């Protein structure tokens, strides 16, 4: 079922820094060569679009 595989938009006490959103952000930053301390809202146009696409695909299922 797709609902069971969906990642909730909350940080649990059990996952902390290993929350899938943080892992995906760190991966994106490493690939793009930007500091992890950056905020998605601060990204310039094209990078922001790439992040939104990756986030939509990467958080839509647990396969990422």
C-alpha positions as CSV (number, residue, x, y, z in Angstrom):
1,X,0.0,0.0,0.0
2,X,1.3,3.4,-0.9
3,X,0.2,5.0,2.4
4,X,2.2,2.6,4.4
5,X,5.3,3.5,2.3
6,X,4.8,7.3,2.5
7,X,7.2,9.2,4.8
8,X,5.4,11.4,7.2
9,X,6.5,15.1,7.4
10,X,7.7,14.9,11.0
11,X,10.9,14.1,12.7
12,X,10.6,11.3,15.1
13,X,12.6,10.9,18.3
14,X,13.8,7.5,16.9
15,X,15.3,8.8,13.7
16,X,16.6,12.3,14.6
17,X,19.5,13.2,12.2
18,X,18.8,10.1,10.1
19,X,15.3,11.2,9.3
20,X,14.9,10.6,5.5
21,X,14.4,14.4,4.8
22,X,17.8,15.2,6.4
23,X,19.5,12.3,4.7
24,X,18.1,13.5,1.3
25,X,19.2,17.1,2.0
26,X,22.7,16.1,2.9
27,X,22.9,13.9,-0.2
28,X,21.7,16.8,-2.4
29,X,24.2,19.2,-0.8
30,X,27.1,16.8,-1.3
31,X,26.2,16.3,-5.0
32,X,25.7,20.0,-5.7
33,X,28.7,21.1,-3.6
34,X,26.7,23.4,-1.3
35,X,27.0,23.7,2.5
36,X,24.7,21.5,4.4
37,X,23.9,24.5,6.7
38,X,22.2,26.1,3.7
39,X,18.4,26.4,3.7
40,X,16.3,25.2,0.8
41,X,14.7,28.6,0.6
42,X,18.1,30.2,0.0
43,X,18.8,28.1,-3.1
44,X,19.0,30.0,-6.4
45,X,16.4,29.2,-9.1
46,X,17.7,26.1,-10.8
47,X,19.0,24.5,-7.7
48,X,15.8,25.1,-5.9
49,X,13.9,23.4,-8.7
50,X,16.2,20.5,-8.6
51,X,15.8,20.2,-4.9
52,X,12.0,20.3,-5.2
53,X,12.0,17.5,-7.8
54,X,14.4,15.4,-5.7
55,X,12.4,16.0,-2.6
56,X,9.1,15.1,-4.3
57,X,10.6,11.9,-5.7
58,X,12.8,10.9,-2.8
59,X,10.2,11.4,-0.1
60,X,7.4,9.8,-2.0
61,X,8.6,6.3,-1.3
62,X,11.0,4.5,0.9
63,X,13.0,3.2,-2.1
64,X,15.3,6.3,-2.2
